[in-house]
Every structure is written in structure tokens, then in C-alpha cells.
Amino acid sequence: MRKLITYLTALLVFILLGGCSLKFAPVMTEEKFEAVPLGMDINDLEAEYGMPFDRCVVDMETEEYRYIQKVEVSPGCTQQVDYVFKVELGKITDKKAHHHKGPISLRYE
């Protein structure tokens, strides 16, 4: 029984310490979006900001990468901003931000 308690304690400490080393993906913000230059390689974008929330194939040479930002405007309500990068042959050729009108309620009734 004592070995089991020692084992579980060691496992708990390992999990807690391991959680401190996790690297979370950076959040795309308006400032970071504005800093992304046209012509940037998509691999560099992913290395800097992680995988996109969504990736859509438009045609054989074109894709759209979408990152999202959720901003809490009041308790239980958030506003969403979509940052869309148009990618042609691996390079960013256009970008746009879409601010959703009105807050999104996170309360379920």
C-alpha cells in the first residue's frame, strides 16, 4: 500500500511539473495580423502562430488559412475576429480581418 501511495504521489508530481513545460500556441491578435507581410511563406506563418483554426482549399493553387481570436466583452459574452490569409503556391498573397457584429453569448439556456 505504501508503494502505491509513493507511486501515485510521484506520478502526480510528474504530471504537475510536466504541465509547466507545455507550450501553448500563440493567439493571433490584430497587431500580429497587421505585422504579417504579404509574400510570407506559409510555413513561417505556421511556425510563428501555430496551425490555423481552419484551412480551405479554394482551387489547385489557392488555400485560405483562418485564425480566430475571441475577445471577452463582458462576463459570458465574447466577440470573434477571423483573420484570413489567402495563400497561393505557399506564399501569402492577401489577408483580411472579419469582425463579427455583436457579441456571441456563451450561456446556454
Secondary structure as the mmCIF struct_conf table of DSSP 4:
data_model
#
loop_
_struct_conf.conf_type_id
_struct_conf.id
_struct_conf.beg_label_comp_id
_struct_conf.beg_label_asym_id
_struct_conf.beg_label_seq_id
_struct_conf.end_label_comp_id
_struct_conf.end_label_asym_id
_struct_conf.end_label_seq_id
HELX_RH_AL_P HELX_RH_AL_P1 ARG A 2 CYS A 20
TURN_TY1_P TURN_TY1_P1 SER A 21 SER A 21
HELX_LH_PP_P HELX_LH_PP_P1 PHE A 24 MET A 28
HELX_RH_AL_P HELX_RH_AL_P2 GLU A 30 ALA A 35
BEND BEND1 VAL A 36 VAL A 36
HELX_LH_PP_P HELX_LH_PP_P2 PRO A 37 PRO A 37
TURN_TY1_P TURN_TY1_P2 LEU A 38 GLY A 39
STRN STRN1 ASP A 41 ASP A 41
HELX_RH_AL_P HELX_RH_AL_P3 ILE A 42 TYR A 49
BEND BEND2 MET A 51 MET A 51
BEND BEND3 PHE A 53 PHE A 53
STRN STRN2 ASP A 54 VAL A 57
BEND BEND4 ASP A 59 GLU A 61
STRN STRN3 THR A 62 SER A 74
TURN_TY1_P TURN_TY1_P3 PRO A 75 GLY A 76
STRN STRN4 CYS A 77 GLU A 88
TURN_TY1_P TURN_TY1_P4 LEU A 89 GLY A 90
STRN STRN5 LYS A 91 HIS A 99
HELX_LH_PP_P HELX_LH_PP_P3 HIS A 100 HIS A 100
BEND BEND5 LYS A 101 GLY A 102
HELX_LH_PP_P HELX_LH_PP_P4 PRO A 103 PRO A 103
STRN STRN6 ILE A 104 SER A 105
#
